[in-house]
Amino acid sequence: MEPLRLLTVCTGNVCRSPAAAVMLRVAVEEAGLTGSIEVGSAGTSWEAEGMPMDDRTQLALERAGYTRPFEHVARTIHLTELLAWDLVLPMTADHAQRMRRTAEQAPPGASVPEIRMWRRFEPGISLAALPTEIPVEDPWYEGQGAFDRTILQMRRSVPGIIARAQEMLAER
């Protein structure tokens, strides 16, 4: 059976989405699901394509207990690749909207991924919360403290995402 594929998405694919991918890969390994779940990340903008993960993100991940190296090269998501993923996890309402608009361009009969915002899986987030109310804010224009806070906030969603991935595996 092919692995379930999880994709994290932010703007430039140099801070939030690659950090999310690091967290999910560790959680997949800890859950004993290596080989059953594949994790990737991408951005909605081409501007940082080919760049490594931002240094501030790497430091925040390390401070949160994740181990280097964090191998990553930024890339942009396009329709053909989007359709190859099973669960897409955008960081903001704008990212989610872009992914849904892209998925709408899928040819008839194509398998379209489930698209759910990252923080939908955070404990305590109401199902009634609007997408605009639950973004993972971009720390890019702030100092290291903002990156540290973003990583700690994002980590709260990981158990729920892993649980959803396990549900999706069981449904296959």
N, C-alpha and C positions, 0 to 999 in steps of 0.2 A: 504494500500500500504506500502511496506517495505521502510525504509528510504534510501536515497541516501547515499552511504558510501564513505568518503574521507579519504585517507591514506597518511600521510607525511612520508618520508623516508630519513634517513641519515645513517651514518656509525654505530655508537654505540647506537643510540637512547637514548642519555642522554643530548644532547644540542639542535641542530638545529631542528630535527623533533618533539620532544616533545614541544618545544617553538612554533613551527608552529601550532601544534594541539591546544595549549592554545589560540593562536590568532584566529584560525578559529572557535573554540567553542564560543568564545565571539562574533565574527561577526555573527555566525549563530543565536545566541540568540538575538542580536540587530536587525537582519533582520526578526525576528519573524518566524524563520524556525526550531525552536527546535521541535524535533519529526519527521521532514521531512529529516533532514541531520544528519548523525552520523559521528564523526571524530575520527580517531585513528592515532597512529604513530608506527613505527617499524624501525629497523636497518638492515643493510646488514651483520653485523658482530655479532657473538655470544659473543664476549669478555666482553661486559658490561651487558649481560643478567641478569635481576633481580635487577639491580642498580636503584637508584632514579635519578631524574633529577639533573644535575650538579648544585651546589650552585651558580656558577657564572651566569648561565642561569637564575636561579630563581631571582637573584638580578637584572639582566638586564630587565627581564619581569616586575618586580615590578617598576623599575625606569621608564619604558615605560608606566606605568599606569595600568598594569594588577594586579589583586588581588589574593593573596595567599588564600588558599593552592593550590599548583600545584601538584595534586596527579598523580603519574606516576611510572611505573615500566618498565624498558627497556626490550625489546623483539626483537627477530629476525624474519624476514619475510621469509616464506617458500611458495612453490607453492600453496598448498591447501588454505592457508589463502589469498594469493595474489588474487586468483580468486574470493574471496568473496567481493572485493572492486570494486567500480565503477570508481573512479578517483584516480590515484596514483600520488603523487607530490614529486618526488625525488629532492634532493638538488644539486646534481652535475651530470655531464655527466656520470661518472662512476656508480653512483647509478642508473641512468636511464637505462644504458646499462645492468646492472645486472638484473633490473626488467624486461626488455624486453626479455633477455635471459631466465629468469625464466618463463615468460608468454609463450614463444615458446614451453615449455614443456607441456603445457596444453593439455589434451586429446581432440580429435576431438569433436566439438560441444560445448565445454566449453565456457562460457562467459569470455572474457578477458577484464581487465580494460583499460580505457584510461590512458596512461602514459604521463604526461607532466611536464616538469621541473617547479619548483616553480617560478623562475624569468621570465618564459614565460608570466606571468600575470602582470608583473611590467610595469606600464606606461612608454612609451619611449623605451622599448626594441624592437628592430627590429625583424620582423618575419624571416629575413634572418640571424639573429645571430645564430652562431653555438652553440651547447650545451656546448662546452668547454669554450665559451666566457661569459656564464651567470650562473656561479655557485654561490651558497650561500657558501662562503668560510668558512672553519672550523676554529672557533676561539680557539679551544682546547689548543693549545700550546702558546697562547698569554695571556695578562692580561685582567682585567675586561673591559677595554675600548674596546677591540675587541668584547667582548660579547655584550656590549651596542650597538656598531655600527651594529653588525649582526642583532640584534633584530629590530633596526630602519630600516635597509635595507629590512628585510623580511616583515615588516608591509606594505610596499608599494604594495606588491602583493595581499594582502588579498581581497580588493574590487573586483579585477578581478577574483579571484578564486570563490568568492561568486556569482558573475555574471554568471560564467560558470556553477556552481552548479545549479543555478536557471534555466538556459537553459536546463540542463540535466533533471531536474525535469519536466519541461514543455514538453520535448520530450517523456516522459513516457506515 
